[in-house]
C-alpha cells in the first residue's frame, strides 16, 4: 500500500486507461451487520480496517498477455509517479 495515494483517484485513473479494478472488501467483517458482535468495535482490528480502506484488486488471471500486464503496470506507475 502506498500512503498518501487516493484509492478513489487511482481507480478513476485506471478506469480512464481501460484498466478494471475492484474493491472486494470495503467493510471489515466485524463491522458488517450480519456479523455484529458486542465484543468487537471499530478499532479492534486495525490491520483489517486499514486494508479494507486502502486495498484494490487489479486484473490477475492466466489470460493476461504481456502487453496487458505492461499496460496495467505502466498505468499504476504513471498515477503513483504523478501523485508523489
HTML snippet that shows the backbone in 3Dmol.js (N, CA, C, O; Angstrom):
<script src="https://3Dmol.org/build/3Dmol-min.js"></script>
<div id="view" style="width:600px;height:400px;position:relative"></div>
<script>
const pdb = `
ATOM      1  N   UNK A   1       0.840  -1.180   0.000  1.00  0.00           N
ATOM      2  CA  UNK A   1       0.000   0.000   0.000  1.00  0.00           C
ATOM      3  C   UNK A   1       0.881   1.239   0.000  1.00  0.00           C
ATOM      4  O   UNK A   1       1.932   1.275   0.640  1.00  0.00           O
ATOM      5  N   UNK A   2       0.446   2.220  -0.709  1.00  0.00           N
ATOM      6  CA  UNK A   2       1.161   3.487  -0.744  1.00  0.00           C
ATOM      7  C   UNK A   2       0.376   4.519   0.045  1.00  0.00           C
ATOM      8  O   UNK A   2      -0.755   4.854  -0.306  1.00  0.00           O
ATOM      9  N   UNK A   3       0.962   5.002   1.074  1.00  0.00           N
ATOM     10  CA  UNK A   3       0.306   6.023   1.887  1.00  0.00           C
ATOM     11  C   UNK A   3       0.271   7.337   1.113  1.00  0.00           C
ATOM     12  O   UNK A   3       1.211   7.673   0.394  1.00  0.00           O
ATOM     13  N   UNK A   4      -0.803   8.057   1.268  1.00  0.00           N
ATOM     14  CA  UNK A   4      -0.929   9.346   0.615  1.00  0.00           C
ATOM     15  C   UNK A   4      -1.468   9.272  -0.801  1.00  0.00           C
ATOM     16  O   UNK A   4      -1.628  10.302  -1.455  1.00  0.00           O
ATOM     17  N   UNK A   5      -1.749   8.068  -1.287  1.00  0.00           N
ATOM     18  CA  UNK A   5      -2.310   7.902  -2.622  1.00  0.00           C
ATOM     19  C   UNK A   5      -3.798   7.603  -2.459  1.00  0.00           C
ATOM     20  O   UNK A   5      -4.180   6.688  -1.730  1.00  0.00           O
ATOM     21  N   UNK A   6      -4.614   8.368  -3.129  1.00  0.00           N
ATOM     22  CA  UNK A   6      -6.065   8.188  -3.038  1.00  0.00           C
ATOM     23  C   UNK A   6      -6.501   6.961  -3.833  1.00  0.00           C
ATOM     24  O   UNK A   6      -6.277   6.877  -5.040  1.00  0.00           O
ATOM     25  N   UNK A   7      -7.119   6.023  -3.147  1.00  0.00           N
ATOM     26  CA  UNK A   7      -7.619   4.829  -3.829  1.00  0.00           C
ATOM     27  C   UNK A   7      -8.670   5.210  -4.864  1.00  0.00           C
ATOM     28  O   UNK A   7      -8.683   4.663  -5.967  1.00  0.00           O
ATOM     29  N   UNK A   8      -9.537   6.133  -4.519  1.00  0.00           N
ATOM     30  CA  UNK A   8     -10.576   6.570  -5.460  1.00  0.00           C
ATOM     31  C   UNK A   8      -9.968   7.201  -6.697  1.00  0.00           C
ATOM     32  O   UNK A   8     -10.380   6.905  -7.818  1.00  0.00           O
ATOM     33  N   UNK A   9      -8.993   8.064  -6.498  1.00  0.00           N
ATOM     34  CA  UNK A   9      -8.336   8.715  -7.635  1.00  0.00           C
ATOM     35  C   UNK A   9      -7.590   7.696  -8.490  1.00  0.00           C
ATOM     36  O   UNK A   9      -7.599   7.790  -9.718  1.00  0.00           O
ATOM     37  N   UNK A  10      -6.948   6.731  -7.852  1.00  0.00           N
ATOM     38  CA  UNK A  10      -6.251   5.686  -8.610  1.00  0.00           C
ATOM     39  C   UNK A  10      -7.244   4.885  -9.435  1.00  0.00           C
ATOM     40  O   UNK A  10      -6.987   4.601 -10.605  1.00  0.00           O
ATOM     41  N   UNK A  11      -8.364   4.519  -8.848  1.00  0.00           N
ATOM     42  CA  UNK A  11      -9.370   3.767  -9.597  1.00  0.00           C
ATOM     43  C   UNK A  11      -9.913   4.577 -10.777  1.00  0.00           C
ATOM     44  O   UNK A  11     -10.140   4.024 -11.853  1.00  0.00           O
ATOM     45  N   UNK A  12     -10.122   5.875 -10.585  1.00  0.00           N
ATOM     46  CA  UNK A  12     -10.585   6.729 -11.685  1.00  0.00           C
ATOM     47  C   UNK A  12      -9.537   6.792 -12.786  1.00  0.00           C
ATOM     48  O   UNK A  12      -9.870   6.730 -13.969  1.00  0.00           O
ATOM     49  N   UNK A  13      -8.284   6.915 -12.403  1.00  0.00           N
ATOM     50  CA  UNK A  13      -7.199   6.947 -13.391  1.00  0.00           C
ATOM     51  C   UNK A  13      -7.159   5.628 -14.165  1.00  0.00           C
ATOM     52  O   UNK A  13      -7.069   5.627 -15.392  1.00  0.00           O
ATOM     53  N   UNK A  14      -7.226   4.513 -13.450  1.00  0.00           N
ATOM     54  CA  UNK A  14      -7.187   3.209 -14.119  1.00  0.00           C
ATOM     55  C   UNK A  14      -8.372   3.045 -15.061  1.00  0.00           C
ATOM     56  O   UNK A  14      -8.223   2.524 -16.166  1.00  0.00           O
ATOM     57  N   UNK A  15      -9.545   3.488 -14.628  1.00  0.00           N
ATOM     58  CA  UNK A  15     -10.725   3.402 -15.492  1.00  0.00           C
ATOM     59  C   UNK A  15     -10.517   4.205 -16.779  1.00  0.00           C
ATOM     60  O   UNK A  15     -10.901   3.767 -17.863  1.00  0.00           O
ATOM     61  N   UNK A  16      -9.902   5.389 -16.646  1.00  0.00           N
ATOM     62  CA  UNK A  16      -9.657   6.216 -17.831  1.00  0.00           C
ATOM     63  C   UNK A  16      -8.668   5.564 -18.791  1.00  0.00           C
ATOM     64  O   UNK A  16      -8.627   5.904 -19.974  1.00  0.00           O
ATOM     65  N   UNK A  17      -7.869   4.624 -18.277  1.00  0.00           N
ATOM     66  CA  UNK A  17      -6.895   3.901 -19.100  1.00  0.00           C
ATOM     67  C   UNK A  17      -7.424   2.544 -19.551  1.00  0.00           C
ATOM     68  O   UNK A  17      -6.715   1.779 -20.206  1.00  0.00           O
ATOM     69  N   UNK A  18      -8.688   2.247 -19.191  1.00  0.00           N
ATOM     70  CA  UNK A  18      -9.281   0.976 -19.586  1.00  0.00           C
ATOM     71  C   UNK A  18      -8.842  -0.198 -18.729  1.00  0.00           C
ATOM     72  O   UNK A  18      -8.945  -1.350 -19.152  1.00  0.00           O
ATOM     73  N   UNK A  19      -8.355   0.081 -17.530  1.00  0.00           N
ATOM     74  CA  UNK A  19      -7.909  -0.971 -16.618  1.00  0.00           C
ATOM     75  C   UNK A  19      -8.964  -1.148 -15.529  1.00  0.00           C
ATOM     76  O   UNK A  19      -9.195  -0.228 -14.743  1.00  0.00           O
ATOM     77  N   UNK A  20      -9.606  -2.314 -15.469  1.00  0.00           N
ATOM     78  CA  UNK A  20     -10.600  -2.527 -14.421  1.00  0.00           C
ATOM     79  C   UNK A  20      -9.939  -2.717 -13.056  1.00  0.00           C
ATOM     80  O   UNK A  20      -8.827  -3.233 -12.948  1.00  0.00           O
ATOM     81  N   UNK A  21     -10.643  -2.293 -12.038  1.00  0.00           N
ATOM     82  CA  UNK A  21     -10.199  -2.532 -10.663  1.00  0.00           C
ATOM     83  C   UNK A  21     -11.444  -2.680  -9.806  1.00  0.00           C
ATOM     84  O   UNK A  21     -12.520  -2.193 -10.156  1.00  0.00           O
ATOM     85  N   UNK A  22     -11.282  -3.358  -8.679  1.00  0.00           N
ATOM     86  CA  UNK A  22     -12.433  -3.608  -7.806  1.00  0.00           C
ATOM     87  C   UNK A  22     -12.021  -3.423  -6.350  1.00  0.00           C
ATOM     88  O   UNK A  22     -10.846  -3.510  -5.994  1.00  0.00           O
ATOM     89  N   UNK A  23     -13.023  -3.166  -5.527  1.00  0.00           N
ATOM     90  CA  UNK A  23     -12.852  -3.176  -4.078  1.00  0.00           C
ATOM     91  C   UNK A  23     -13.772  -4.290  -3.598  1.00  0.00           C
ATOM     92  O   UNK A  23     -14.993  -4.135  -3.573  1.00  0.00           O
ATOM     93  N   UNK A  24     -13.177  -5.402  -3.222  1.00  0.00           N
ATOM     94  CA  UNK A  24     -13.987  -6.562  -2.857  1.00  0.00           C
ATOM     95  C   UNK A  24     -14.424  -6.565  -1.398  1.00  0.00           C
ATOM     96  O   UNK A  24     -15.476  -7.114  -1.069  1.00  0.00           O
ATOM     97  N   UNK A  25     -13.643  -5.970  -0.537  1.00  0.00           N
ATOM     98  CA  UNK A  25     -13.961  -5.997   0.888  1.00  0.00           C
ATOM     99  C   UNK A  25     -13.916  -4.584   1.467  1.00  0.00           C
ATOM    100  O   UNK A  25     -12.969  -4.237   2.172  1.00  0.00           O
ATOM    101  N   UNK A  26     -14.929  -3.765   1.176  1.00  0.00           N
ATOM    102  CA  UNK A  26     -14.902  -2.374   1.644  1.00  0.00           C
ATOM    103  C   UNK A  26     -15.214  -2.224   3.138  1.00  0.00           C
ATOM    104  O   UNK A  26     -14.849  -1.223   3.754  1.00  0.00           O
ATOM    105  N   UNK A  27     -15.884  -3.212   3.708  1.00  0.00           N
ATOM    106  CA  UNK A  27     -16.282  -3.145   5.117  1.00  0.00           C
ATOM    107  C   UNK A  27     -15.675  -4.341   5.840  1.00  0.00           C
ATOM    108  O   UNK A  27     -15.891  -5.483   5.436  1.00  0.00           O
ATOM    109  N   UNK A  28     -14.922  -4.091   6.901  1.00  0.00           N
ATOM    110  CA  UNK A  28     -14.358  -5.215   7.651  1.00  0.00           C
ATOM    111  C   UNK A  28     -15.465  -6.134   8.168  1.00  0.00           C
ATOM    112  O   UNK A  28     -16.558  -5.681   8.506  1.00  0.00           O
ATOM    113  N   UNK A  29     -15.167  -7.401   8.222  1.00  0.00           N
ATOM    114  CA  UNK A  29     -16.156  -8.389   8.629  1.00  0.00           C
ATOM    115  C   UNK A  29     -16.782  -8.059   9.980  1.00  0.00           C
ATOM    116  O   UNK A  29     -17.994  -8.192  10.152  1.00  0.00           O
ATOM    117  N   UNK A  30     -15.971  -7.633  10.931  1.00  0.00           N
ATOM    118  CA  UNK A  30     -16.502  -7.376  12.277  1.00  0.00           C
ATOM    119  C   UNK A  30     -17.393  -6.137  12.343  1.00  0.00           C
ATOM    120  O   UNK A  30     -18.013  -5.868  13.372  1.00  0.00           O
ATOM    121  N   UNK A  31     -17.457  -5.379  11.235  1.00  0.00           N
ATOM    122  CA  UNK A  31     -18.308  -4.192  11.207  1.00  0.00           C
ATOM    123  C   UNK A  31     -19.528  -4.384  10.305  1.00  0.00           C
ATOM    124  O   UNK A  31     -20.313  -3.453  10.124  1.00  0.00           O
ATOM    125  N   UNK A  32     -19.692  -5.565   9.745  1.00  0.00           N
ATOM    126  CA  UNK A  32     -20.861  -5.843   8.919  1.00  0.00           C
ATOM    127  C   UNK A  32     -22.037  -6.263   9.795  1.00  0.00           C
ATOM    128  O   UNK A  32     -21.875  -6.961  10.795  1.00  0.00           O
ATOM    129  N   UNK A  33     -23.212  -5.822   9.394  1.00  0.00           N
ATOM    130  CA  UNK A  33     -24.419  -6.062  10.192  1.00  0.00           C
ATOM    131  C   UNK A  33     -24.618  -7.547  10.503  1.00  0.00           C
ATOM    132  O   UNK A  33     -24.968  -7.903  11.628  1.00  0.00           O
ATOM    133  N   UNK A  34     -24.399  -8.398   9.525  1.00  0.00           N
ATOM    134  CA  UNK A  34     -24.631  -9.830   9.724  1.00  0.00           C
ATOM    135  C   UNK A  34     -23.703 -10.435  10.776  1.00  0.00           C
ATOM    136  O   UNK A  34     -24.016 -11.473  11.357  1.00  0.00           O
ATOM    137  N   UNK A  35     -22.569  -9.791  11.018  1.00  0.00           N
ATOM    138  CA  UNK A  35     -21.597 -10.327  11.968  1.00  0.00           C
ATOM    139  C   UNK A  35     -21.440  -9.447  13.203  1.00  0.00           C
ATOM    140  O   UNK A  35     -20.435  -9.533  13.909  1.00  0.00           O
ATOM    141  N   UNK A  36     -22.417  -8.616  13.457  1.00  0.00           N
ATOM    142  CA  UNK A  36     -22.355  -7.742  14.626  1.00  0.00           C
ATOM    143  C   UNK A  36     -22.187  -8.575  15.893  1.00  0.00           C
ATOM    144  O   UNK A  36     -22.893  -9.557  16.122  1.00  0.00           O
ATOM    145  N   UNK A  37     -21.237  -8.149  16.695  1.00  0.00           N
ATOM    146  CA  UNK A  37     -20.955  -8.826  17.962  1.00  0.00           C
ATOM    147  C   UNK A  37     -20.556  -7.734  18.948  1.00  0.00           C
ATOM    148  O   UNK A  37     -19.616  -6.986  18.681  1.00  0.00           O
ATOM    149  N   UNK A  38     -21.239  -7.625  20.066  1.00  0.00           N
ATOM    150  CA  UNK A  38     -20.949  -6.539  21.008  1.00  0.00           C
ATOM    151  C   UNK A  38     -19.524  -6.570  21.573  1.00  0.00           C
ATOM    152  O   UNK A  38     -19.075  -5.593  22.173  1.00  0.00           O
ATOM    153  N   UNK A  39     -18.824  -7.669  21.386  1.00  0.00           N
ATOM    154  CA  UNK A  39     -17.450  -7.740  21.880  1.00  0.00           C
ATOM    155  C   UNK A  39     -16.478  -6.962  21.002  1.00  0.00           C
ATOM    156  O   UNK A  39     -15.375  -6.632  21.439  1.00  0.00           O
ATOM    157  N   UNK A  40     -16.882  -6.663  19.751  1.00  0.00           N
ATOM    158  CA  UNK A  40     -15.968  -6.030  18.806  1.00  0.00           C
ATOM    159  C   UNK A  40     -16.508  -4.686  18.355  1.00  0.00           C
ATOM    160  O   UNK A  40     -17.702  -4.528  18.098  1.00  0.00           O
ATOM    161  N   UNK A  41     -15.606  -3.726  18.263  1.00  0.00           N
ATOM    162  CA  UNK A  41     -15.983  -2.380  17.821  1.00  0.00           C
ATOM    163  C   UNK A  41     -14.925  -1.856  16.862  1.00  0.00           C
ATOM    164  O   UNK A  41     -13.870  -2.462  16.675  1.00  0.00           O
ATOM    165  N   UNK A  42     -15.236  -0.714  16.261  1.00  0.00           N
ATOM    166  CA  UNK A  42     -14.280  -0.059  15.374  1.00  0.00           C
ATOM    167  C   UNK A  42     -12.970   0.139  16.131  1.00  0.00           C
ATOM    168  O   UNK A  42     -12.960   0.627  17.261  1.00  0.00           O
ATOM    169  N   UNK A  43     -11.872  -0.244  15.496  1.00  0.00           N
ATOM    170  CA  UNK A  43     -10.564  -0.093  16.113  1.00  0.00           C
ATOM    171  C   UNK A  43     -10.012  -1.360  16.726  1.00  0.00           C
ATOM    172  O   UNK A  43      -8.828  -1.417  17.058  1.00  0.00           O
ATOM    173  N   UNK A  44     -10.838  -2.375  16.884  1.00  0.00           N
ATOM    174  CA  UNK A  44     -10.371  -3.619  17.482  1.00  0.00           C
ATOM    175  C   UNK A  44      -9.480  -4.431  16.537  1.00  0.00           C
ATOM    176  O   UNK A  44      -8.654  -5.220  16.994  1.00  0.00           O
ATOM    177  N   UNK A  45      -9.640  -4.244  15.245  1.00  0.00           N
ATOM    178  CA  UNK A  45      -8.842  -4.954  14.252  1.00  0.00           C
ATOM    179  C   UNK A  45      -8.241  -3.930  13.286  1.00  0.00           C
ATOM    180  O   UNK A  45      -8.680  -3.840  12.140  1.00  0.00           O
ATOM    181  N   UNK A  46      -7.250  -3.161  13.727  1.00  0.00           N
ATOM    182  CA  UNK A  46      -6.741  -2.051  12.930  1.00  0.00           C
ATOM    183  C   UNK A  46      -6.127  -2.457  11.593  1.00  0.00           C
ATOM    184  O   UNK A  46      -6.241  -1.712  10.620  1.00  0.00           O
ATOM    185  N   UNK A  47      -5.492  -3.598  11.523  1.00  0.00           N
ATOM    186  CA  UNK A  47      -4.903  -4.022  10.248  1.00  0.00           C
ATOM    187  C   UNK A  47      -6.008  -4.323   9.242  1.00  0.00           C
ATOM    188  O   UNK A  47      -5.939  -3.899   8.089  1.00  0.00           O
ATOM    189  N   UNK A  48      -7.011  -5.048   9.679  1.00  0.00           N
ATOM    190  CA  UNK A  48      -8.148  -5.358   8.811  1.00  0.00           C
ATOM    191  C   UNK A  48      -8.832  -4.085   8.329  1.00  0.00           C
ATOM    192  O   UNK A  48      -9.144  -3.952   7.145  1.00  0.00           O
ATOM    193  N   UNK A  49      -9.062  -3.158   9.239  1.00  0.00           N
ATOM    194  CA  UNK A  49      -9.731  -1.910   8.883  1.00  0.00           C
ATOM    195  C   UNK A  49      -8.880  -1.101   7.902  1.00  0.00           C
ATOM    196  O   UNK A  49      -9.413  -0.492   6.974  1.00  0.00           O
ATOM    197  N   UNK A  50      -7.569  -1.092   8.102  1.00  0.00           N
ATOM    198  CA  UNK A  50      -6.667  -0.370   7.204  1.00  0.00           C
ATOM    199  C   UNK A  50      -6.675  -0.997   5.806  1.00  0.00           C
ATOM    200  O   UNK A  50      -6.736  -0.290   4.800  1.00  0.00           O
ATOM    201  N   UNK A  51      -6.613  -2.320   5.757  1.00  0.00           N
ATOM    202  CA  UNK A  51      -6.639  -2.998   4.459  1.00  0.00           C
ATOM    203  C   UNK A  51      -7.950  -2.741   3.727  1.00  0.00           C
ATOM    204  O   UNK A  51      -7.943  -2.498   2.520  1.00  0.00           O
ATOM    205  N   UNK A  52      -9.058  -2.790   4.427  1.00  0.00           N
ATOM    206  CA  UNK A  52     -10.355  -2.531   3.795  1.00  0.00           C
ATOM    207  C   UNK A  52     -10.452  -1.107   3.257  1.00  0.00           C
ATOM    208  O   UNK A  52     -11.173  -0.860   2.290  1.00  0.00           O
ATOM    209  N   UNK A  53      -9.749  -0.191   3.860  1.00  0.00           N
ATOM    210  CA  UNK A  53      -9.789   1.209   3.440  1.00  0.00           C
ATOM    211  C   UNK A  53      -8.839   1.520   2.283  1.00  0.00           C
ATOM    212  O   UNK A  53      -8.995   2.548   1.624  1.00  0.00           O
ATOM    213  N   UNK A  54      -7.855   0.649   2.024  1.00  0.00           N
ATOM    214  CA  UNK A  54      -6.820   1.002   1.061  1.00  0.00           C
ATOM    215  C   UNK A  54      -6.611   0.044  -0.108  1.00  0.00           C
ATOM    216  O   UNK A  54      -6.134   0.472  -1.159  1.00  0.00           O
ATOM    217  N   UNK A  55      -6.946  -1.217   0.036  1.00  0.00           N
ATOM    218  CA  UNK A  55      -6.619  -2.215  -0.985  1.00  0.00           C
ATOM    219  C   UNK A  55      -7.572  -2.145  -2.173  1.00  0.00           C
ATOM    220  O   UNK A  55      -8.779  -1.958  -2.015  1.00  0.00           O
ATOM    221  N   UNK A  56      -7.001  -2.300  -3.361  1.00  0.00           N
ATOM    222  CA  UNK A  56      -7.807  -2.500  -4.571  1.00  0.00           C
ATOM    223  C   UNK A  56      -7.306  -3.779  -5.238  1.00  0.00           C
ATOM    224  O   UNK A  56      -6.169  -4.202  -5.028  1.00  0.00           O
ATOM    225  N   UNK A  57      -8.156  -4.368  -6.026  1.00  0.00           N
ATOM    226  CA  UNK A  57      -7.782  -5.562  -6.776  1.00  0.00           C
ATOM    227  C   UNK A  57      -7.629  -5.190  -8.236  1.00  0.00           C
ATOM    228  O   UNK A  57      -8.485  -4.531  -8.826  1.00  0.00           O
ATOM    229  N   UNK A  58      -6.520  -5.629  -8.801  1.00  0.00           N
ATOM    230  CA  UNK A  58      -6.220  -5.398 -10.208  1.00  0.00           C
ATOM    231  C   UNK A  58      -6.424  -6.690 -10.984  1.00  0.00           C
ATOM    232  O   UNK A  58      -6.466  -7.766 -10.387  1.00  0.00           O
ATOM    233  N   UNK A  59      -6.550  -6.604 -12.306  1.00  0.00           N
ATOM    234  CA  UNK A  59      -6.717  -7.820 -13.103  1.00  0.00           C
ATOM    235  C   UNK A  59      -5.537  -8.776 -12.894  1.00  0.00           C
ATOM    236  O   UNK A  59      -4.372  -8.382 -12.941  1.00  0.00           O
ATOM    237  N   UNK A  60      -5.878 -10.026 -12.666  1.00  0.00           N
ATOM    238  CA  UNK A  60      -4.849 -11.043 -12.496  1.00  0.00           C
ATOM    239  C   UNK A  60      -5.457 -12.388 -12.863  1.00  0.00           C
ATOM    240  O   UNK A  60      -6.243 -12.956 -12.104  1.00  0.00           O
ATOM    241  N   UNK A  61      -5.087 -12.885 -14.022  1.00  0.00           N
ATOM    242  CA  UNK A  61      -5.582 -14.182 -14.464  1.00  0.00           C
ATOM    243  C   UNK A  61      -4.667 -14.722 -15.540  1.00  0.00           C
ATOM    244  O   UNK A  61      -3.814 -13.999 -16.055  1.00  0.00           O
ATOM    245  N   UNK A  62      -4.833 -15.966 -15.876  1.00  0.00           N
ATOM    246  CA  UNK A  62      -3.919 -16.646 -16.801  1.00  0.00           C
ATOM    247  C   UNK A  62      -4.014 -16.152 -18.239  1.00  0.00           C
ATOM    248  O   UNK A  62      -3.117 -16.420 -19.038  1.00  0.00           O
ATOM    249  N   UNK A  63      -5.062 -15.450 -18.580  1.00  0.00           N
ATOM    250  CA  UNK A  63      -5.247 -14.993 -19.954  1.00  0.00           C
ATOM    251  C   UNK A  63      -4.640 -13.614 -20.228  1.00  0.00           C
ATOM    252  O   UNK A  63      -4.718 -13.125 -21.355  1.00  0.00           O
ATOM    253  N   UNK A  64      -4.045 -12.989 -19.228  1.00  0.00           N
ATOM    254  CA  UNK A  64      -3.423 -11.674 -19.454  1.00  0.00           C
ATOM    255  C   UNK A  64      -2.176 -11.841 -20.315  1.00  0.00           C
ATOM    256  O   UNK A  64      -1.324 -12.690 -20.051  1.00  0.00           O
ATOM    257  N   UNK A  65      -2.092 -11.020 -21.334  1.00  0.00           N
ATOM    258  CA  UNK A  65      -0.902 -11.044 -22.191  1.00  0.00           C
ATOM    259  C   UNK A  65       0.185 -10.167 -21.575  1.00  0.00           C
ATOM    260  O   UNK A  65      -0.069  -9.410 -20.639  1.00  0.00           O
ATOM    261  N   UNK A  66       1.379 -10.278 -22.105  1.00  0.00           N
ATOM    262  CA  UNK A  66       2.474  -9.425 -21.650  1.00  0.00           C
ATOM    263  C   UNK A  66       2.136  -7.952 -21.899  1.00  0.00           C
ATOM    264  O   UNK A  66       2.507  -7.083 -21.110  1.00  0.00           O
ATOM    265  N   UNK A  67       1.431  -7.679 -22.998  1.00  0.00           N
ATOM    266  CA  UNK A  67       1.018  -6.312 -23.296  1.00  0.00           C
ATOM    267  C   UNK A  67       0.016  -5.802 -22.265  1.00  0.00           C
ATOM    268  O   UNK A  67       0.087  -4.654 -21.826  1.00  0.00           O
ATOM    269  N   UNK A  68      -0.921  -6.675 -21.885  1.00  0.00           N
ATOM    270  CA  UNK A  68      -1.894  -6.304 -20.847  1.00  0.00           C
ATOM    271  C   UNK A  68      -1.186  -5.983 -19.542  1.00  0.00           C
ATOM    272  O   UNK A  68      -1.470  -4.970 -18.903  1.00  0.00           O
ATOM    273  N   UNK A  69      -0.265  -6.850 -19.151  1.00  0.00           N
ATOM    274  CA  UNK A  69       0.479  -6.639 -17.910  1.00  0.00           C
ATOM    275  C   UNK A  69       1.270  -5.341 -17.953  1.00  0.00           C
ATOM    276  O   UNK A  69       1.306  -4.597 -16.974  1.00  0.00           O
ATOM    277  N   UNK A  70       1.901  -5.073 -19.083  1.00  0.00           N
ATOM    278  CA  UNK A  70       2.673  -3.835 -19.232  1.00  0.00           C
ATOM    279  C   UNK A  70       1.761  -2.618 -19.139  1.00  0.00           C
ATOM    280  O   UNK A  70       2.126  -1.614 -18.527  1.00  0.00           O
ATOM    281  N   UNK A  71       0.578  -2.702 -19.742  1.00  0.00           N
ATOM    282  CA  UNK A  71      -0.379  -1.590 -19.702  1.00  0.00           C
ATOM    283  C   UNK A  71      -0.872  -1.335 -18.275  1.00  0.00           C
ATOM    284  O   UNK A  71      -0.934  -0.188 -17.832  1.00  0.00           O
ATOM    285  N   UNK A  72      -1.220  -2.400 -17.565  1.00  0.00           N
ATOM    286  CA  UNK A  72      -1.679  -2.260 -16.176  1.00  0.00           C
ATOM    287  C   UNK A  72      -0.577  -1.654 -15.321  1.00  0.00           C
ATOM    288  O   UNK A  72      -0.806  -0.694 -14.585  1.00  0.00           O
ATOM    289  N   UNK A  73       0.607  -2.217 -15.423  1.00  0.00           N
ATOM    290  CA  UNK A  73       1.743  -1.739 -14.627  1.00  0.00           C
ATOM    291  C   UNK A  73       2.072  -0.289 -14.931  1.00  0.00           C
ATOM    292  O   UNK A  73       2.252   0.514 -14.015  1.00  0.00           O
ATOM    293  N   UNK A  74       2.151   0.048 -16.198  1.00  0.00           N
ATOM    294  CA  UNK A  74       2.505   1.431 -16.553  1.00  0.00           C
ATOM    295  C   UNK A  74       1.415   2.411 -16.128  1.00  0.00           C
ATOM    296  O   UNK A  74       1.713   3.551 -15.774  1.00  0.00           O
ATOM    297  N   UNK A  75       0.160   1.979 -16.160  1.00  0.00           N
ATOM    298  CA  UNK A  75      -0.937   2.848 -15.725  1.00  0.00           C
ATOM    299  C   UNK A  75      -0.854   3.134 -14.230  1.00  0.00           C
ATOM    300  O   UNK A  75      -1.048   4.271 -13.800  1.00  0.00           O
ATOM    301  N   UNK A  76      -0.566   2.104 -13.440  1.00  0.00           N
ATOM    302  CA  UNK A  76      -0.423   2.301 -11.996  1.00  0.00           C
ATOM    303  C   UNK A  76       0.784   3.188 -11.710  1.00  0.00           C
ATOM    304  O   UNK A  76       0.688   4.137 -10.932  1.00  0.00           O
ATOM    305  N   UNK A  77       1.913   2.885 -12.333  1.00  0.00           N
ATOM    306  CA  UNK A  77       3.128   3.673 -12.094  1.00  0.00           C
ATOM    307  C   UNK A  77       2.966   5.126 -12.526  1.00  0.00           C
ATOM    308  O   UNK A  77       3.460   6.033 -11.855  1.00  0.00           O
ATOM    309  N   UNK A  78       2.284   5.349 -13.633  1.00  0.00           N
ATOM    310  CA  UNK A  78       2.029   6.720 -14.089  1.00  0.00           C
ATOM    311  C   UNK A  78       1.283   7.511 -13.011  1.00  0.00           C
ATOM    312  O   UNK A  78       1.645   8.646 -12.702  1.00  0.00           O
ATOM    313  N   UNK A  79       0.251   6.908 -12.449  1.00  0.00           N
ATOM    314  CA  UNK A  79      -0.512   7.587 -11.407  1.00  0.00           C
ATOM    315  C   UNK A  79       0.331   7.832 -10.169  1.00  0.00           C
ATOM    316  O   UNK A  79       0.348   8.939  -9.631  1.00  0.00           O
ATOM    317  N   UNK A  80       1.034   6.793  -9.714  1.00  0.00           N
ATOM    318  CA  UNK A  80       1.837   6.906  -8.497  1.00  0.00           C
ATOM    319  C   UNK A  80       2.929   7.958  -8.665  1.00  0.00           C
ATOM    320  O   UNK A  80       3.121   8.792  -7.781  1.00  0.00           O
ATOM    321  N   UNK A  81       3.633   7.930  -9.771  1.00  0.00           N
ATOM    322  CA  UNK A  81       4.695   8.902 -10.003  1.00  0.00           C
ATOM    323  C   UNK A  81       4.161  10.328 -10.069  1.00  0.00           C
ATOM    324  O   UNK A  81       4.820  11.269  -9.625  1.00  0.00           O
ATOM    325  N   UNK A  82       2.982  10.478 -10.618  1.00  0.00           N
ATOM    326  CA  UNK A  82       2.359  11.799 -10.700  1.00  0.00           C
ATOM    327  C   UNK A  82       1.865  12.273  -9.321  1.00  0.00           C
ATOM    328  O   UNK A  82       1.787  13.473  -9.059  1.00  0.00           O
ATOM    329  N   UNK A  83       1.536  11.315  -8.450  1.00  0.00           N
ATOM    330  CA  UNK A  83       0.960  11.640  -7.142  1.00  0.00           C
ATOM    331  C   UNK A  83       2.000  11.892  -6.061  1.00  0.00           C
ATOM    332  O   UNK A  83       1.683  12.452  -5.011  1.00  0.00           O
ATOM    333  N   UNK A  84       3.218  11.489  -6.307  1.00  0.00           N
ATOM    334  CA  UNK A  84       4.237  11.608  -5.259  1.00  0.00           C
ATOM    335  C   UNK A  84       4.946  12.948  -5.322  1.00  0.00           C
ATOM    336  O   UNK A  84       5.834  13.216  -4.513  1.00  0.00           O
TER     337      UNK A  84
END
`;
const viewer = $3Dmol.createViewer("view");
viewer.addModel(pdb, "pdb");
viewer.setStyle({}, {cartoon: {color: "spectrum"}});
viewer.zoomTo();
viewer.render();
</script>
